[in-house]
Amino acid sequence: MTAPANSESRDVQTGVSASKSQGLLPLLTREGKAAPPVRIVHLGLGAFHRSHQAWFTQHSPDAARWGIAAFTGRQPEAAETLAAQDGLFTLIVRGPDGDHFETVQSIAEAHSGAKTHLLDELLAATTTSVVTLTITEAAYQADGPDSPLARLVGGLAARRARAAGPLAVVSCDNVASNGDVAQAAVLRIAEARDRTSGEAASLTNWIRENVSFVNTSVDRITPRTTDDDIAEVEARCGYRDRAVAVAEPFANWIMAGDFPAGRPAWEDAGAQFVDDIEPFENRKLWLLNGAHSMLAYAGSLRGHSTVSDALADARCRDAVEAFWNEAQRHLTTSELDIPSYRAMLLNRFTNPRIAHFLEQISADGTTKLRMRAVPVLTAERRAGRSGLAAASMLAAWIDFVSASSSFQDPLREQILDALALEGRERTANLLALIDPSLAQDGDITYRVDSLLGSFTAN
C-alpha cells in the first residue's frame, strides 16, 4: 500500500517552506508542536523500524495517542540524529513511477541503547503498553548484560517493582515463531537473574503472568539510505533531514497474540490479526527472505550488487524459482494464495528504483539460513525428495564466505576456522554452524559439496 501524506505532515512541510523562502534550509523539526505521548517502547532503532512499525503507527486513526520511544543498540549516532529532529524523519516511498515523500511523526523520543536507566523508567511507566523489537535474528541468542534482551529484562524488573501492570512484547524480526523465541530468550535471562539475585519472589514468574509475546510476520523492503536520498529530500522538500528512510510502496504486518494493556488500531492502517501465524510467516521466510538469501549469495558470486540486478541474471532467477517450487509444496493453506504471492514478489524485486544491496542481505548467514533454507530442505527430504534447490542455497553461501574477506556473521571466527579445512570435512563443519543435523546427514553433506562452484562457473 502507498501512504498518502497526512494533514500533519503537510503542516510541517508548510512551515519548512516558509523558512526556505527566507533563504534558509532548516533542519526538519516539530517547530514547537507537541509529540504524541509515549506508550510504545522500541528496541532496535533503524531504517526498517521507521519504515514499518513507525509508519503503521502513524497511519493508525489513534496515532495522536501512541508515541514511540525508540532506542538504538549500543551506538548512539542514529538516536542523536533523530533526536535533533524531534523524532521526525522523511520516508521516501519509492515506486516504479516516482517517489512520494512523507514526514513520519510517531517517534516521540530517540535514545541511545546505553541509556538503560531511561529504558527502565519508560518500561516502568503505567502508560507504556507495548514493546516492539527489531534487534536482528542473532540477538535472540545473546545473553550478555549489554544485549538488547538483557536490557529488556532489566526494564521488566523495574516495571514489576513499580507494579505498573502487564504489557505486550512484539518481535518484528525475521525469526520463525519470533514471539515464542523472544519469550524463551527473555525467560532464560530472567531465570539467570533470579538465580543470582537471591530474591524470594521470581521475576521469571512475574513475566510469565504479566507479559504477552506476540508472534508477527513483517514485510517491507527498506534499502540502505544513501547520500543521494538525503540530497533528494533537501531538493524536493526544502529542509535538511539526516534520518531519511527509503521503502517500497508495499507494507505488510501480520500479528497473532494478546495486547493486555491495549495497542494502536494498526488494523485500520493495514495490519492483519490472525489466530495462527505460522503459515504466513513460513510464506514470508521461505519465499521472500529465502529468495533474498539465494540472490545475495549467488548474485554476489556472479558480480551483481542489487536484488534487481541479480534477478535479471537467468541463472540466479532460475535458482530462485527452483527454490520457490520446493517451498511451495509445503505452503498448502488456501489463504496464502502462493501463485499471486510469487508474482507479487517478482514485481517487488524488479522495482528498478529500489536499490536493495546484496551486501546488506548477505550478513548473518548462519542465522538466516537456519530459518530460510533448512526447513525447506528438511521438508523435501522428509517427503523423499533431494531438496536440490535448498541445498544449492547452502552451497552458494559456502562459496560466498570462501570468496569474501569481509562477510558479517555472528559465527565469523568459527566460519574462518572451518574454511581452513579441506574437502568434505570443510563442507560438513560449515554446515554444522548453520544446523548440526545437516552435518550429521552424509547425503546432505555430499549433495551440498557437489554443488560448490555452481554460481562461480561460467
ABEGO torsion letter per residue (X at the ends): XBBBBBAAAAAAAAAAAAAAAAGBBBBBBAGGBBBBBBABBBBGBBAAAAABAAAAAAABAAAAABBBBBBBBABAAAAAAAAAAGGBBBBBBBBAAEBBBBBBAABABBBBAABAAAAAAAAABAABABBBBBAEAAAAABABAABAAAAAAAAAAAAAAAGAEBBBBBBABBBBGAAAAAAAAAAAAAAAAAAAAGBABBAAAAAAAABBBBBBBBBBBBBBBBAAAAAAAAAAAGBBBAABBBBBABBBBBBBEBBAAEBBBAAAAGBBBBABAAAAAAAAAAAAAAAAAAAAAAAAAAGBABAAAAAABAAAAAAAAAAAAAAAAABABAAAGAAAAAAAAAAAAABAABBBBAAAAABGAAAAAAAAAAAAAAAAAAAGBAGAAAAAAAAAAAAAAAABAABBBAAAAAAAAAAABBEAAAAAAAAAAABAAAAABAAAAAAAAAABGAAABX
